[in-house]
Amino acid sequence: MDHGPLAGALVIADPGGGRVSRRIDFRAVDRVPAGAATVAVPARQADQDFLDAVGFEDKAGRVQAIAGDAGRVTLALGLGAAQLDDFRQAGAALAGVARGPSEVATTALAALPRGQRRAEVVRAFVEGVVLGSYRYSAYKAVDHRQLASVAVVGKGGRRLQAELDRAVVVAEAVCWARDLVNEPANSLSPARLADEAVEMAGRVGLAVEVWDEVAIVDQRLDALAAVGQGSSRPPRLIRLTYEPAGGAGSDVATIALVGKGITFDSGGLSIKPADAMMTMKTDMSGAAAVLGAMSVLSALKVAARVVAVVPAAENMVGADSTRPGDVVRARNGTSIEILNTDAEGRLVLADALALVAEERPDAVVDVATLTGAQRVALGNRIAGLMGNHEGFVNQVAQAACRAGEPAWPMPLPVTYRPQLDSAVADLRNIGEAGQAGMLIAGLFLQEFVGGRPWAHLDIAGPARSSADDGYIRKGGTGWGVRTLVELVSTFTPTSAATRRS
């Protein structure tokens, strides 16, 4: 089943075979346009007597229609403490009530907190509007009505417009990542995911290379091959490179991004229960985050060189499926005893990490829906963060915080490493049942990074949502795009002295 190319960063797939624009037009203005049909103002600047009378509370995400001029609707936006995430929630609330082709104007920037950089508030508010407007409707007979135009009142003219444009680019990359995650697995095979990467790379000027199943074996990516061999739709290895303007000189830092791309995970012969399989089209959320981030680097003129590797496969049950007890050898020569075929993500990442480590980048970060233990420990809003260099782990944590995608640093205890010892191979792919599953997976991945500064983001919980909640929409969340963009935009090579014990 093939529906042709998916959305780019600015368009979504149309079930009729065409393409429709998803861009919400954000326009910087110095006053509310006369033709604006709706004006959204901070609640603290609205009619307080009226708001008190209707019981309105100034909390982030609350919105209340109040009396306006003839022919115009005025909305009071709750901003709570006016922190960055409060502006995201306010933007999402605006998107939820103001739909259709009429222009909406907002004076939300008038509530800019003292000491807060305007660009950060603009980014948060735009993200709220765009992400709150998101709906996956490629297979719906009738699409939802969406907010089309927002006039943002503020000083600065061109500078404000540039801030809006940058925010829109990143927010729409998150929407594209959500599209990839939400696409049904019968449509999004490993080969199709590779096609999407190639199309995106051509559009934004990235170098791209795709290895098919023959090249994967030839290149000694046997762990990736083992995961994909049970499916009739073979695996792919996707490699993208962004070179900053002026080329990659010796003084240009290189950061590598690796994203888990399991387009469907049945568990293989260690098969999942039926209920656990219902969301497994989203097991390529790490890959979607990496591709989404790569799609905007040229537009943002990122100074670092960025290499991305996505190992893509289906983990299916078939005559050629890998069996529990099989041994494979990863790219770096490490032999792995596969005792549970449902611990497949760490296998495909092992080959991808070993591959990028050979290039000796200044740092490596991988993003993966890797363990149910992450969701048990940290829930659906906070990612697990591990790594081998404290300085780089801190950079990732800070980038995630600034992006509004919190990640909680977790340990990689050397005392747990013996759980990965195998009687017949260098490693086994699981530890002891019910014990520190997230950390054991991190310890496994650490074996393949060649000592490079490395961080691992386990996003099993944050990658998908079971319900709409403000700018988080049901289905794929696109978690990680904003974090990775923030990370590569501010990346500083870390010293070996910061290595964690």
Secondary structure, DSSP 8 states (H G I E B T S, - for coil): --------TTEEE-TTS-EEE---EEEEESS--TT-SEEEEEGGGS-HHHHHHTT----TT-EEEE--STT-EEEEE--TT--HHHHHHHHHHHHHH--SSSEEEE-GGGG--TT--HHHHHHHHHHHHHHHH----TT-SS------EEEEE-S-THHHHHHHHHHHHHHHHHHHHHHHHHS-TTT--HHHHHHHHHHHHHHHT-EEEEE-HHHHHHTT-HHHHHHHTTSSS--EEEEEEE--TT---TTS-EEEEEE-EEEEE--TTS---HHHHTTGGGTTHHHHHHHHHHTTHHHHT-SSEEEEEEEEEEE--STT---TTEEEE-TTS-EEEES-TT--HHHHHHHHHHHHHTT--SEEEEEE---HHHHHHHTTT-EEEEESBHHHHHHHHHHHHHHT--EEE----GGGGGGG--SSSSEES--STTS-HHHHHHHHHHTTSTT--EEEEE-TTTTEESS-BTTB-SEE--TTHHHHHHHHHH-----GGGB--
